[in-house]
Amino acid sequence: MTGRRRGPALPDFPWDSLADHAAKARTHPGGVVDLSIGTPVDPVSSLIQTALTSVADQPGYPTTHGTPELREAAVASMARRYGIDGLDPTAVLPTMGSKELVGWLPTLLGLGAGDVVAIPALSYPTYEVGALLAGATVVRLRDDEPPPPGTALVWLNSPSNPTGRVLSAAAMAAAVGAARDVGAVVASDECYLALSWDAAPVSVLDPAVHGGSLDGLLAVHSLSKSSSLAGYRAGFVAGDPGLVSGLLELRKHAGMIVPRPVQAAMTAALSDDAHVTAQRHRYATRRALLLPALLAAGFTVDHSEAGLYLWATRGEDAWETVGRLAERGILAAPGTFYGPGGDRHVRIALTASDERIAAAVERLG
Ligand SMILES: Cc1ncc(COP(=O)(O)O)c(C=O)c1O
């Protein structure tokens, strides 16, 4: 093998470019405080671990659609946690975390050259990657900007990664209406929906958003953040029954199946809200320490009303801020990872242990 790869040109993997700053931060005598990635650090609830191992001795293939119990648990959780009633369990499909779905959705929807995928101006890098993998064209939309004609897929993400911005139900409804005007599917990435602080995010499956019809709508959910299950790879997509059944058909053919133990773990996680509340509380506590420390250190924190990040700026180039923080042993992600408009912000994650957050607060002081 020569290592040459056919296919679309993809951007460099953003985090690779942080290596020098990471090396610098690691030289701090108190060790690095890595706030550059949103990876959970807290224990997996024992009820989820028990469910995982309870089906460890099942040698047969799992179903791509997931067990009926899993899909019922997803429907019930959407009703309990977000007030979404009447979701059809057949229109729920488990995924191996949500990143693979984000990366492959344009391809699974049959998009290709000539199709436009609209993404938020500042957004999770995989929306762009997914469009490029399909050979589609990416358009970054400013806040409230409608998608152009020819758009086949619109990504929404409230609460947003990286900004923590929350769209009101009216703003979500307007975005859905604008997408429908050009005949685009709307995929709403809702992986931070359970983690809100100063605003109340809504699902695209809320009637106040969709106006009574799920046509063309997909809600993309992840258990990585709300249940600290990033290591399990656990997510699901739900919404328009026709779209979900199309995804199911393709995923059956392609072997995109959530392992049976993870299906059992997801069923337990979606049936219990206490561990989600406890996790939310941990992040709220860390945010209550880190946010004032950043403000006192001269940062301005924009949006950040929900989700796992503080979108902070010192009014200087993002890389300069990353460098300053690295000197104090703190690693943050430059806003440029999320789009050109992020060049004066850094994204600071709340996903570190209490001890590491306390270290960051002390170093900022
Ligand atoms: C906006 C957004 N979507 C999707 C994901 C993917 O999460 P996972 O694949 O763990 O479900 C992330 C992870 O950070 C994210 O920030």
The ligand as an SDF file (V2000), in Angstrom:
LIG
                    3D

 16 16  0  0  0  0  0  0  0  0999 V2000
  -22.4160   18.8660   18.0490 C   0  0  0  0  0  0  0  0  0  0  0  0
  -21.9410   17.4610   18.1780 C   0  0  0  0  0  0  0  0  0  0  0  0
  -22.5470   16.5100   17.4840 N   0  0  0  0  0  0  0  0  0  0  0  0
  -22.1640   15.2270   17.5570 C   0  0  0  0  0  0  0  0  0  0  0  0
  -21.1210   14.8550   18.3710 C   0  0  0  0  0  0  0  0  0  0  0  0
  -20.7040   13.4080   18.3850 C   0  0  0  0  0  0  0  0  0  0  0  0
  -20.9290   12.8050   19.5790 O   0  0  0  0  0  0  0  0  0  0  0  0
  -21.0260   11.2270   19.7030 P   0  0  0  0  0  0  0  0  0  0  0  0
  -20.5040   10.6130   18.4420 O   0  0  0  0  0  0  0  0  0  0  0  0
  -20.2040   10.8800   20.8570 O   0  0  0  0  0  0  0  0  0  0  0  0
  -22.4760   10.9100   19.8750 O   0  0  0  0  0  0  0  0  0  0  0  0
  -20.4560   15.8070   19.1250 C   0  0  0  0  0  0  0  0  0  0  0  0
  -19.3190   15.4200   19.9740 C   0  0  0  0  0  0  0  0  0  0  0  0
  -18.6610   16.1970   20.5880 O   0  0  0  0  0  0  0  0  0  0  0  0
  -20.8800   17.1500   19.0290 C   0  0  0  0  0  0  0  0  0  0  0  0
  -20.2930   18.1170   19.7240 O   0  0  0  0  0  0  0  0  0  0  0  0
  1  2  1  0
  2  3  1  0
  2 15  2  0
  3  4  2  0
  4  5  1  0
  5  6  1  0
  5 12  2  0
  6  7  1  0
  7  8  1  0
  8  9  2  0
  8 10  1  0
  8 11  1  0
 12 13  1  0
 12 15  1  0
 13 14  2  0
 15 16  1  0
M  END
$$$$
